[in-house]
Amino acid sequence: MKPTARQMHQLVEPIHLVAYFCQEPTDALMALGLRNYWDGYFAARSAPLGRAPAEVVHAVFYNFADGEVARHIPRVWSKTTPEAALAAREQGCVAALRRILGDLADGPGVARAADLATRAAASAPTVGRPLYAGLRALPVPEEPVARLWHAATLLREHRGDGHNAALVAAGIGGTEAHVLGALSEGMPAEKFGRVHHLPAAQLAAVVDGMRARGLVDESGWLSDAGQATKERIEALTDDLAAPPYDILQPSELDQLVADLEPIATALDAAGSH
């Protein structure tokens, strides 16, 4: 049986991912005067932190290469505000969810899931969770679809903050985390979407460093030690992501799973886009 946190991640993640894979939130953010998709990404995702400098956003997001955040922050704040970016992202994500879910969006399951997920999402300690804490400081939307997206985002970023802690504990840097993930899925690092754009020499240096630490073998794939490291990180991430669900009774957790399953299925079928 999957740990509760792992199962919930698979159900919650498709709801949050409309922020990145759907056109509606991108269009809403571009309407603020931003230049491109990545302007919108960094503005909207970092907005709960306020006008945090690029160095802080880089630290909180963890896995972007040096300099990537600074290409967008603080420039985006010359075009818009954190408050406007948050509103645009929510508006776009709700529109995307309604388009994909159709009649399901106004069904009782969405409203129930929104209520239960919000209870869970608002219950965990914020200490050591900067992005989650920033989101917790925002008002909770009243409309059910918006509330469900907000709760899913809280739960997703709570897990993300914990995942970063697990990576730090394992001594795995941001780019190394992408290499670890790619190789564990049988994909060469240079083909992986989040790092394939890096200069070949830069990415090769990261892989060479992991090889020197025994995480990558001579063939370029994960060694036994590398695979064990990946599994420890994922297990700790699950453990650290579990606290929000402790507030729910077993029957409530079962109800949340039952209500989220058709939502996640519809979103997965659409690729959340």
Backbone as CSV, one residue per row, in Angstrom:
resi,resn,N_x,N_y,N_z,CA_x,CA_y,CA_z,C_x,C_y,C_z
1,MET,0.841,-1.194,0.000,0.000,0.000,0.000,0.878,1.247,0.000
2,LYS,0.525,2.224,-0.823,1.293,3.454,-0.876,1.101,4.246,0.424
3,PRO,2.147,4.909,0.897,1.960,5.809,2.038,0.903,6.846,1.695
4,THR,0.174,7.315,2.711,-0.878,8.304,2.489,-0.350,9.511,1.736
5,ALA,0.812,10.019,2.153,1.350,11.220,1.520,1.660,10.996,0.049
6,ARG,2.151,9.818,-0.314,2.449,9.528,-1.721,1.155,9.431,-2.530
7,GLN,0.169,8.758,-1.986,-1.116,8.646,-2.678,-1.752,10.018,-2.867
8,MET,-1.724,10.832,-1.807,-2.331,12.148,-1.898,-1.579,13.044,-2.880
9,HIS,-0.274,12.907,-2.939,0.507,13.692,-3.891,0.062,13.386,-5.317
10,GLN,-0.171,12.138,-5.612,-0.572,11.755,-6.965,-1.969,12.269,-7.313
11,LEU,-2.794,12.501,-6.282,-4.138,13.023,-6.516,-4.181,14.540,-6.540
12,VAL,-3.309,15.163,-5.775,-3.310,16.616,-5.639,-2.490,17.302,-6.731
13,GLU,-1.388,16.677,-7.122,-0.467,17.298,-8.070,-1.133,17.704,-9.392
14,PRO,-2.002,16.874,-9.981,-2.618,17.302,-11.247,-3.432,18.588,-11.119
15,ILE,-3.999,18.833,-9.937,-4.781,20.062,-9.737,-3.860,21.268,-9.775
16,HIS,-2.740,21.163,-9.102,-1.797,22.282,-9.073,-1.144,22.495,-10.434
17,LEU,-0.896,21.436,-11.169,-0.112,21.539,-12.397,-0.775,22.345,-13.507
18,VAL,-2.076,22.624,-13.381,-2.686,23.482,-14.404,-1.989,24.836,-14.438
19,ALA,-1.351,25.232,-13.324,-0.642,26.515,-13.276,0.487,26.571,-14.291
20,TYR,1.046,25.423,-14.634,2.220,25.380,-15.498,1.926,24.834,-16.886
21,PHE,0.900,24.012,-17.009,0.655,23.316,-18.262,-0.549,23.829,-19.038
22,CYS,-1.296,24.757,-18.479,-2.491,25.265,-19.157,-2.262,26.685,-19.672
23,GLN,-2.944,27.016,-20.736,-2.758,28.331,-21.351,-3.418,29.453,-20.562
24,GLU,-4.520,29.153,-19.867,-5.273,30.219,-19.193,-4.443,30.988,-18.164
25,PRO,-3.724,30.326,-17.243,-2.912,31.108,-16.313,-1.771,31.850,-16.993
26,THR,-1.180,31.258,-18.027,-0.123,31.957,-18.759,-0.674,33.225,-19.407
27,ASP,-1.847,33.122,-20.029,-2.466,34.289,-20.662,-2.780,35.366,-19.627
28,ALA,-3.298,34.947,-18.461,-3.649,35.921,-17.425,-2.406,36.655,-16.915
29,LEU,-1.303,35.944,-16.796,-0.065,36.567,-16.325,0.556,37.444,-17.403
30,MET,0.514,37.008,-18.653,1.047,37.826,-19.742,0.266,39.130,-19.890
31,ALA,-1.012,39.097,-19.536,-1.831,40.308,-19.621,-1.367,41.382,-18.634
32,LEU,-0.554,41.006,-17.670,-0.006,41.965,-16.712,1.197,42.716,-17.272
33,GLY,1.646,42.343,-18.461,2.787,43.013,-19.077,4.081,42.238,-18.987
34,LEU,4.003,40.975,-18.546,5.204,40.151,-18.453,5.630,39.696,-19.846
35,ARG,6.897,39.343,-19.995,7.464,39.073,-21.320,7.156,37.693,-21.845
36,ASN,7.160,36.687,-20.960,7.124,35.311,-21.441,6.662,34.378,-20.331
37,TYR,6.574,33.103,-20.677,6.119,32.086,-19.727,6.920,32.118,-18.430
38,TRP,8.252,32.194,-18.535,9.071,32.099,-17.329,8.974,33.342,-16.464
39,ASP,8.736,34.496,-17.046,8.400,35.662,-16.228,7.189,35.347,-15.360
40,GLY,6.161,34.778,-15.993,4.949,34.450,-15.256,5.176,33.398,-14.192
41,TYR,5.976,32.395,-14.541,6.273,31.330,-13.571,6.906,31.905,-12.318
42,PHE,7.984,32.660,-12.498,8.707,33.148,-11.333,7.914,34.204,-10.569
43,ALA,7.172,35.044,-11.280,6.364,36.047,-10.598,5.279,35.384,-9.752
44,ALA,4.521,34.477,-10.366,3.374,33.896,-9.678,3.778,32.935,-8.572
45,ARG,4.786,32.104,-8.829,5.149,31.120,-7.813,5.863,31.765,-6.631
46,SER,6.635,32.822,-6.887,7.345,33.472,-5.782,6.513,34.539,-5.089
47,ALA,5.375,34.907,-5.663,4.577,36.009,-5.129,4.196,35.858,-3.653
48,PRO,3.950,34.627,-3.135,3.661,34.526,-1.699,4.812,35.006,-0.814
49,LEU,6.020,35.117,-1.372,7.178,35.607,-0.625,7.303,37.119,-0.713
50,GLY,6.382,37.780,-1.435,6.498,39.215,-1.644,7.586,39.515,-2.665
51,ARG,8.197,40.679,-2.535,9.243,41.083,-3.476,10.605,40.558,-3.008
52,ALA,10.669,39.276,-2.781,11.922,38.669,-2.327,12.966,38.777,-3.428
53,PRO,14.224,39.038,-3.060,15.273,39.127,-4.084,15.531,37.780,-4.732
54,ALA,16.198,37.822,-5.873,16.454,36.605,-6.642,17.199,35.569,-5.817
55,GLU,18.124,36.017,-4.952,18.899,35.081,-4.146,18.000,34.259,-3.217
56,VAL,16.972,34.903,-2.679,16.052,34.202,-1.773,15.164,33.236,-2.567
57,VAL,14.642,33.700,-3.688,13.797,32.826,-4.519,14.603,31.622,-5.006
58,HIS,15.841,31.856,-5.406,16.713,30.754,-5.835,16.863,29.731,-4.712
59,ALA,17.059,30.205,-3.494,17.228,29.299,-2.363,15.953,28.519,-2.068
60,VAL,14.816,29.191,-2.126,13.543,28.545,-1.809,13.129,27.556,-2.900
61,PHE,13.325,27.934,-4.163,12.952,27.038,-5.265,13.947,25.886,-5.402
62,TYR,15.175,26.100,-5.028,16.210,25.091,-4.824,16.836,24.527,-6.087
63,ASN,16.044,24.194,-7.084,16.601,23.358,-8.155,16.764,24.051,-9.498
64,PHE,16.812,25.378,-9.503,17.136,26.086,-10.732,18.633,26.368,-10.764
65,ALA,19.208,26.336,-11.969,20.634,26.590,-12.109,20.954,28.033,-11.733
66,ASP,22.176,28.276,-11.349,22.615,29.617,-10.981,22.293,30.605,-12.098
67,GLY,21.714,31.729,-11.720,21.417,32.787,-12.675,20.051,32.716,-13.322
68,GLU,19.372,31.573,-13.252,18.081,31.450,-13.940,17.013,32.325,-13.295
69,VAL,16.965,32.341,-11.980,15.972,33.171,-11.297,16.239,34.645,-11.569
70,ALA,17.501,35.028,-11.543,17.869,36.443,-11.684,17.540,37.006,-13.055
71,ARG,17.265,36.161,-14.024,16.853,36.662,-15.333,15.423,37.200,-15.303
72,HIS,14.707,36.914,-14.237,13.292,37.303,-14.157,12.973,38.157,-12.930
73,ILE,13.667,37.892,-11.836,13.436,38.644,-10.605,14.688,39.455,-10.294
74,PRO,14.535,40.760,-10.028,13.303,41.505,-9.722,12.605,42.148,-10.915
75,ARG,13.060,41.903,-12.154,12.487,42.601,-13.307,10.967,42.518,-13.344
76,VAL,10.400,41.346,-13.006,8.944,41.197,-13.119,8.201,42.207,-12.252
77,TRP,8.831,42.640,-11.160,8.134,43.562,-10.254,8.158,44.994,-10.763
78,SER,8.828,45.245,-11.883,8.699,46.543,-12.546,7.470,46.576,-13.443
79,LYS,6.876,45.407,-13.674,5.709,45.302,-14.546,4.414,45.031,-13.785
80,THR,4.522,44.397,-12.635,3.318,44.040,-11.890,3.663,43.934,-10.409
81,THR,2.717,43.473,-9.621,2.911,43.324,-8.181,2.673,41.870,-7.786
82,PRO,3.191,41.449,-6.629,2.895,40.091,-6.173,1.396,39.837,-6.049
83,GLU,0.670,40.834,-5.577,-0.784,40.654,-5.403,-1.473,40.421,-6.739
84,ALA,-1.088,41.197,-7.753,-1.698,41.029,-9.072,-1.310,39.699,-9.700
85,ALA,-0.064,39.275,-9.485,0.372,37.986,-10.032,-0.392,36.839,-9.394
86,LEU,-0.598,36.910,-8.091,-1.368,35.863,-7.408,-2.794,35.807,-7.922
87,ALA,-3.413,36.972,-8.086,-4.797,37.009,-8.563,-4.908,36.472,-9.983
88,ALA,-3.946,36.834,-10.837,-3.981,36.358,-12.219,-3.793,34.853,-12.272
89,ARG,-2.862,34.326,-11.486,-2.635,32.883,-11.501,-3.880,32.140,-11.041
90,GLU,-4.484,32.613,-9.949,-5.695,31.932,-9.474,-6.812,32.002,-10.507
91,GLN,-7.021,33.175,-11.084,-8.068,33.327,-12.093,-7.840,32.371,-13.258
92,GLY,-6.601,32.317,-13.747,-6.299,31.449,-14.878,-6.433,29.976,-14.537
93,CYS,-5.987,29.600,-13.351,-6.060,28.188,-12.949,-7.500,27.731,-12.758
94,VAL,-8.331,28.597,-12.182,-9.746,28.248,-12.025,-10.396,28.081,-13.395
95,ALA,-10.088,28.981,-14.323,-10.649,28.866,-15.674,-10.206,27.566,-16.338
96,ALA,-8.938,27.199,-16.162,-8.431,25.960,-16.754,-9.104,24.740,-16.135
97,LEU,-9.238,24.739,-14.821,-9.890,23.614,-14.149,-11.338,23.477,-14.605
98,ARG,-12.027,24.586,-14.711,-13.431,24.520,-15.140,-13.532,24.006,-16.582
99,ARG,-12.632,24.420,-17.428,-12.661,23.941,-18.812,-12.443,22.437,-18.879
100,ILE,-11.465,21.935,-18.131,-11.128,20.517,-18.204,-12.160,19.653,-17.488
101,LEU,-12.618,20.109,-16.330,-13.527,19.289,-15.529,-14.970,19.348,-16.010
102,GLY,-15.336,20.393,-16.721,-16.706,20.493,-17.213,-17.720,20.483,-16.077
103,ASP,-18.771,19.657,-16.226,-19.840,19.613,-15.219,-19.319,19.155,-13.854
104,LEU,-18.242,18.396,-13.849,-17.676,17.908,-12.584,-17.284,19.067,-11.670
105,ALA,-16.931,20.210,-12.266,-16.467,21.347,-11.476,-17.540,21.864,-10.521
106,ASP,-18.794,21.710,-10.889,-19.884,22.211,-10.043,-20.563,21.098,-9.258
107,GLY,-19.970,19.908,-9.265,-20.552,18.792,-8.532,-20.203,18.833,-7.057
108,PRO,-20.912,18.046,-6.257,-20.667,18.039,-4.814,-19.283,17.525,-4.435
109,GLY,-18.684,16.675,-5.291,-17.367,16.135,-4.965,-16.297,17.206,-4.908
110,VAL,-16.355,18.179,-5.795,-15.369,19.256,-5.786,-15.503,20.088,-4.523
111,ALA,-16.728,20.403,-4.140,-16.942,21.205,-2.931,-16.475,20.445,-1.689
112,ARG,-16.806,19.148,-1.615,-16.351,18.354,-0.462,-14.831,18.268,-0.435
113,ALA,-14.235,17.973,-1.598,-12.783,17.864,-1.668,-12.123,19.186,-1.287
114,ALA,-12.703,20.293,-1.724,-12.139,21.603,-1.391,-12.145,21.826,0.110
115,ASP,-13.245,21.462,0.769,-13.347,21.656,2.216,-12.352,20.771,2.973
116,LEU,-12.297,19.497,2.622,-11.407,18.569,3.322,-9.943,18.885,3.038
117,ALA,-9.630,19.168,1.776,-8.243,19.490,1.436,-7.793,20.781,2.091
118,THR,-8.698,21.741,2.214,-8.349,23.000,2.877,-8.076,22.776,4.355
119,ARG,-8.886,21.951,5.002,-8.623,21.627,6.409,-7.247,21.015,6.572
120,ALA,-6.936,20.068,5.711,-5.624,19.426,5.789,-4.511,20.426,5.503
121,ALA,-4.690,21.206,4.451,-3.630,22.105,3.993,-3.328,23.210,4.989
122,ALA,-4.299,23.560,5.811,-4.106,24.652,6.768,-3.688,24.165,8.144
123,SER,-3.385,22.882,8.270,-3.182,22.314,9.605,-1.733,22.042,9.968
124,ALA,-0.821,22.067,8.990,0.555,21.645,9.258,1.388,22.791,9.827
125,PRO,2.410,22.495,10.608,3.322,23.547,11.070,4.022,24.200,9.881
126,THR,4.284,25.493,10.004,4.935,26.223,8.928,6.447,26.327,9.119
127,VAL,6.949,25.995,10.299,8.367,26.183,10.572,9.219,25.409,9.575
128,GLY,10.228,26.087,9.014,11.107,25.452,8.034,10.495,25.268,6.666
129,ARG,9.320,25.867,6.434,8.602,25.688,5.154,8.295,27.068,4.572
130,PRO,9.264,27.736,3.976,9.060,29.136,3.582,7.969,29.363,2.547
131,LEU,7.930,28.555,1.502,6.922,28.792,0.467,5.539,28.409,0.978
132,TYR,5.454,27.318,1.703,4.185,26.925,2.321,3.701,28.003,3.283
133,ALA,4.608,28.545,4.082,4.230,29.588,5.036,3.704,30.818,4.318
134,GLY,4.354,31.187,3.200,3.879,32.330,2.442,2.474,32.105,1.915
135,LEU,2.201,30.910,1.417,0.867,30.586,0.917,-0.160,30.553,2.040
136,ARG,0.240,30.071,3.202,-0.679,30.021,4.344,-1.121,31.419,4.778
137,ALA,-0.295,32.429,4.494,-0.626,33.793,4.897,-1.661,34.431,3.977
138,LEU,-1.970,33.782,2.850,-2.923,34.332,1.899,-4.351,33.975,2.303
139,PRO,-5.327,34.799,1.931,-6.724,34.448,2.216,-7.158,33.221,1.427
140,VAL,-8.019,32.408,2.027,-8.536,31.213,1.361,-9.731,31.606,0.492
141,PRO,-9.724,31.256,-0.772,-10.855,31.609,-1.648,-12.153,30.948,-1.166
142,GLU,-13.247,31.579,-1.465,-14.544,31.023,-1.076,-15.117,30.096,-2.137
143,GLU,-14.934,30.434,-3.396,-15.501,29.631,-4.479,-14.851,28.250,-4.483
144,PRO,-15.632,27.157,-4.580,-15.078,25.814,-4.387,-13.924,25.437,-5.305
145,VAL,-14.007,25.742,-6.598,-12.916,25.363,-7.495,-11.644,26.126,-7.131
146,ALA,-11.789,27.403,-6.836,-10.630,28.200,-6.428,-10.065,27.700,-5.109
147,ARG,-10.958,27.321,-4.198,-10.504,26.827,-2.892,-9.766,25.497,-3.049
148,LEU,-10.254,24.641,-3.947,-9.587,23.367,-4.183,-8.207,23.592,-4.784
149,TRP,-8.105,24.510,-5.748,-6.789,24.774,-6.339,-5.838,25.352,-5.294
150,HIS,-6.341,26.255,-4.458,-5.499,26.854,-3.413,-5.017,25.781,-2.438
151,ALA,-5.912,24.887,-2.021,-5.531,23.821,-1.090,-4.515,22.887,-1.731
152,ALA,-4.731,22.543,-2.995,-3.786,21.667,-3.687,-2.414,22.317,-3.781
153,THR,-2.387,23.619,-3.995,-1.123,24.339,-4.084,-0.421,24.373,-2.733
154,LEU,-1.170,24.593,-1.677,-0.598,24.534,-0.330,0.024,23.171,-0.054
155,LEU,-0.720,22.123,-0.340,-0.224,20.771,-0.080,0.988,20.452,-0.947
156,ARG,0.967,20.910,-2.177,2.076,20.652,-3.086,3.343,21.372,-2.621
157,GLU,3.206,22.641,-2.226,4.397,23.382,-1.820,4.861,22.976,-0.423
158,HIS,3.949,22.495,0.417,4.366,21.909,1.698,5.257,20.701,1.430
159,ARG,4.820,19.860,0.520,5.643,18.699,0.158,6.960,19.150,-0.466
160,GLY,6.905,20.163,-1.314,8.109,20.646,-1.959,9.135,21.183,-0.980
161,ASP,8.684,21.938,0.004,9.608,22.421,1.033,10.263,21.253,1.761
162,GLY,9.480,20.224,2.050,10.036,19.048,2.711,10.995,18.282,1.820
163,HIS,10.681,18.237,0.529,11.576,17.563,-0.426,12.924,18.265,-0.470
164,ASN,12.900,19.589,-0.445,14.160,20.335,-0.414,14.966,19.987,0.827
165,ALA,14.284,19.871,1.962,14.981,19.503,3.197,15.607,18.113,3.074
166,ALA,14.878,17.192,2.439,15.409,15.844,2.250,16.629,15.859,1.331
167,LEU,16.599,16.699,0.310,17.748,16.825,-0.589,18.958,17.403,0.139
168,VAL,18.715,18.418,0.956,19.808,19.010,1.729,20.414,17.967,2.663
169,ALA,19.544,17.216,3.327,20.027,16.193,4.263,20.870,15.138,3.553
170,ALA,20.537,14.849,2.300,21.273,13.843,1.535,22.490,14.426,0.815
171,GLY,22.660,15.752,0.911,23.787,16.381,0.241,23.640,16.450,-1.263
172,ILE,22.381,16.523,-1.734,22.110,16.565,-3.169,21.706,17.987,-3.554
173,GLY,22.468,18.605,-4.439,22.167,19.954,-4.885,21.031,19.998,-5.877
174,GLY,20.658,21.215,-6.291,19.500,21.378,-7.158,19.635,20.697,-8.501
175,THR,20.713,20.955,-9.213,20.906,20.296,-10.509,21.132,18.802,-10.325
176,GLU,21.824,18.423,-9.264,22.018,16.995,-8.977,20.681,16.296,-8.777
177,ALA,19.726,16.995,-8.180,18.405,16.391,-7.964,17.746,16.046,-9.286
178,HIS,17.884,16.910,-10.281,17.315,16.630,-11.602,18.030,15.453,-12.261
179,VAL,19.344,15.408,-12.118,20.108,14.289,-12.685,19.684,12.986,-12.011
180,LEU,19.555,13.023,-10.698,19.139,11.839,-9.945,17.766,11.365,-10.424
181,GLY,16.843,12.312,-10.583,15.504,11.954,-11.036,15.490,11.400,-12.442
182,ALA,16.243,12.040,-13.340,16.284,11.579,-14.727,16.857,10.176,-14.823
183,LEU,18.009,9.955,-14.193,18.664,8.647,-14.293,17.820,7.552,-13.641
184,SER,17.095,7.891,-12.576,16.253,6.875,-11.918,15.099,6.448,-12.814
185,GLU,14.751,7.302,-13.782,13.673,6.984,-14.725,14.216,6.441,-16.049
186,GLY,15.527,6.170,-16.088,16.120,5.618,-17.294,16.311,6.626,-18.413
187,MET,16.408,7.911,-18.050,16.575,8.966,-19.037,17.939,9.624,-18.862
188,PRO,18.711,9.764,-19.923,19.987,10.481,-19.805,19.742,11.906,-19.317
189,ALA,20.630,12.412,-18.482,20.442,13.734,-17.901,20.284,14.809,-18.976
190,GLU,21.022,14.680,-20.065,20.986,15.717,-21.096,19.663,15.745,-21.860
191,LYS,18.811,14.746,-21.640,17.501,14.721,-22.290,16.394,15.210,-21.358
192,PHE,16.726,15.408,-20.081,15.715,15.744,-19.079,15.317,17.212,-19.209
193,GLY,13.999,17.455,-19.214,13.490,18.780,-19.536,14.012,19.927,-18.702
194,ARG,14.218,19.705,-17.403,14.598,20.822,-16.543,16.077,21.175,-16.632
195,VAL,16.897,20.307,-17.218,18.336,20.612,-17.299,18.913,20.449,-18.702
196,HIS,18.100,20.033,-19.662,18.645,19.772,-20.990,19.188,21.034,-21.657
197,HIS,18.736,22.206,-21.195,19.160,23.460,-21.790,20.509,23.950,-21.256
198,LEU,21.002,23.327,-20.201,22.266,23.768,-19.615,23.426,23.476,-20.562
199,PRO,24.472,24.290,-20.516,25.652,23.981,-21.337,26.151,22.572,-21.052
200,ALA,26.530,21.860,-22.101,26.923,20.457,-21.958,28.047,20.285,-20.941
201,ALA,29.011,21.204,-20.957,30.134,21.089,-20.030,29.683,21.269,-18.588
202,GLN,28.710,22.166,-18.373,28.206,22.402,-17.017,27.482,21.166,-16.483
203,LEU,26.629,20.576,-17.322,25.895,19.392,-16.900,26.846,18.209,-16.711
204,ALA,27.827,18.078,-17.596,28.800,16.986,-17.475,29.590,17.100,-16.179
205,ALA,29.886,18.320,-15.759,30.621,18.513,-14.512,29.800,18.054,-13.318
206,VAL,28.493,18.283,-13.376,27.621,17.815,-12.296,27.609,16.294,-12.248
207,VAL,27.446,15.667,-13.398,27.435,14.201,-13.453,28.781,13.640,-12.993
208,ASP,29.877,14.271,-13.411,31.203,13.809,-12.984,31.348,13.904,-11.466
209,GLY,30.820,14.970,-10.878,30.879,15.111,-9.433,30.089,14.025,-8.730
210,MET,28.949,13.659,-9.295,28.142,12.584,-8.716,28.839,11.242,-8.888
211,ARG,29.550,11.072,-10.001,30.306,9.836,-10.211,31.436,9.732,-9.175
212,ALA,32.088,10.846,-8.905,33.173,10.837,-7.930,32.672,10.504,-6.530
213,ARG,31.401,10.781,-6.281,30.808,10.473,-4.971,30.193,9.077,-4.939
214,GLY,30.269,8.358,-6.042,29.744,7.004,-6.082,28.267,6.911,-6.374
215,LEU,27.643,8.013,-6.782,26.212,8.008,-7.063,25.898,7.579,-8.488
216,VAL,26.855,7.794,-9.380,26.719,7.420,-10.791,27.852,6.465,-11.121
217,ASP,27.529,5.399,-11.870,28.576,4.427,-12.200,29.288,4.815,-13.496
218,GLU,30.225,3.993,-13.892,31.040,4.315,-15.065,30.236,4.332,-16.362
219,SER,29.095,3.634,-16.367,28.263,3.612,-17.565,27.397,4.862,-17.702
220,GLY,27.382,5.689,-16.652,26.602,6.915,-16.689,25.226,6.806,-16.068
221,TRP,24.899,5.639,-15.509,23.608,5.447,-14.855,23.799,5.392,-13.343
222,LEU,22.692,5.401,-12.610,22.790,5.385,-11.163,23.465,4.110,-10.676
223,SER,24.350,4.268,-9.739,24.933,3.119,-9.052,23.935,2.637,-8.009
224,ASP,24.255,1.527,-7.349,23.402,1.053,-6.256,23.295,2.120,-5.175
225,ALA,24.411,2.795,-4.904,24.389,3.849,-3.892,23.525,5.016,-4.343
226,GLY,23.573,5.336,-5.618,22.750,6.417,-6.141,21.270,6.081,-6.066
227,GLN,20.928,4.830,-6.410,19.529,4.412,-6.327,19.051,4.410,-4.891
228,ALA,19.887,3.959,-3.976,19.516,3.951,-2.558,19.324,5.373,-2.043
229,THR,20.172,6.295,-2.509,20.030,7.700,-2.108,18.705,8.267,-2.597
230,LYS,18.366,7.978,-3.836,17.099,8.445,-4.399,15.922,7.900,-3.592
231,GLU,15.969,6.629,-3.237,14.871,6.023,-2.482,14.758,6.615,-1.080
232,ARG,15.902,6.902,-0.449,15.863,7.525,0.886,15.255,8.925,0.824
233,ILE,15.609,9.658,-0.203,15.068,11.014,-0.358,13.556,10.965,-0.532
234,GLU,13.079,10.051,-1.375,11.640,9.962,-1.617,10.894,9.492,-0.371
235,ALA,11.476,8.551,0.367,10.825,8.072,1.592,10.753,9.181,2.631
236,LEU,11.833,9.953,2.781,11.817,11.051,3.739,10.855,12.137,3.294
237,THR,10.796,12.385,1.990,9.836,13.364,1.472,8.414,12.957,1.830
238,ASP,8.095,11.685,1.663,6.765,11.205,2.048,6.519,11.414,3.536
239,ASP,7.489,11.073,4.361,7.328,11.237,5.808,7.083,12.702,6.168
240,LEU,7.841,13.590,5.550,7.711,15.013,5.861,6.430,15.614,5.302
241,ALA,5.845,14.975,4.299,4.608,15.474,3.691,3.358,14.956,4.382
242,ALA,3.509,14.070,5.344,2.356,13.402,5.961,1.561,14.250,6.953
243,PRO,2.174,15.167,7.709,1.448,15.851,8.789,0.128,16.515,8.408
244,PRO,-0.036,17.133,7.227,-1.327,17.773,6.955,-2.513,16.820,7.033
245,TYR,-2.288,15.555,6.733,-3.401,14.609,6.657,-3.750,14.014,8.016
246,ASP,-2.929,14.297,9.014,-3.190,13.749,10.344,-4.463,14.310,10.962
247,ILE,-4.886,15.493,10.508,-6.066,16.119,11.095,-7.357,15.457,10.633
248,LEU,-7.302,14.720,9.552,-8.499,14.097,9.001,-8.737,12.729,9.622
249,GLN,-9.991,12.446,9.932,-10.374,11.117,10.388,-10.242,10.130,9.216
250,PRO,-10.052,8.841,9.508,-9.930,7.871,8.410,-11.080,7.950,7.409
251,SER,-12.293,8.144,7.913,-13.436,8.232,6.999,-13.364,9.484,6.139
252,GLU,-12.837,10.574,6.710,-12.691,11.812,5.936,-11.599,11.674,4.884
253,LEU,-10.536,11.004,5.235,-9.460,10.778,4.272,-9.958,9.901,3.128
254,ASP,-10.732,8.871,3.459,-11.315,8.019,2.419,-12.225,8.836,1.501
255,GLN,-13.023,9.733,2.098,-13.911,10.572,1.297,-13.115,11.504,0.395
256,LEU,-12.032,12.073,0.928,-11.196,12.971,0.126,-10.590,12.214,-1.058
257,VAL,-10.091,11.032,-0.818,-9.534,10.224,-1.904,-10.608,9.932,-2.949
258,ALA,-11.802,9.532,-2.493,-12.889,9.198,-3.421,-13.287,10.403,-4.260
259,ASP,-13.299,11.587,-3.653,-13.685,12.786,-4.400,-12.580,13.277,-5.325
260,LEU,-11.333,13.077,-4.940,-10.231,13.544,-5.765,-9.954,12.627,-6.953
261,GLU,-10.258,11.346,-6.824,-9.893,10.405,-7.882,-10.480,10.778,-9.244
262,PRO,-11.792,11.073,-9.358,-12.296,11.443,-10.691,-11.741,12.774,-11.189
263,ILE,-11.430,13.676,-10.274,-10.841,14.964,-10.647,-9.447,14.735,-11.218
264,ALA,-8.633,13.957,-10.501,-7.273,13.671,-10.960,-7.286,12.891,-12.263
265,THR,-8.230,11.961,-12.402,-8.323,11.170,-13.631,-8.600,12.069,-14.833
266,ALA,-9.546,13.013,-14.671,-9.872,13.930,-15.760,-8.680,14.809,-16.107
267,LEU,-7.986,15.289,-15.091,-6.838,16.165,-15.326,-5.657,15.396,-15.936
268,ASP,-5.441,14.181,-15.463,-4.367,13.356,-16.036,-4.651,13.053,-17.496
269,ALA,-5.910,12.767,-17.804,-6.270,12.453,-19.189,-6.026,13.646,-20.107
270,ALA,-6.171,14.853,-19.547,-5.938,16.066,-20.328,-4.491,16.510,-20.241
271,GLY,-3.671,15.781,-19.475,-2.300,16.218,-19.256,-2.256,17.506,-18.469
272,SER,-3.312,17.783,-17.691,-3.466,19.046,-16.967,-3.290,20.249,-17.891
273,HIS,-3.690,20.082,-19.170,-3.592,21.211,-20.087,-4.731,21.175,-21.109
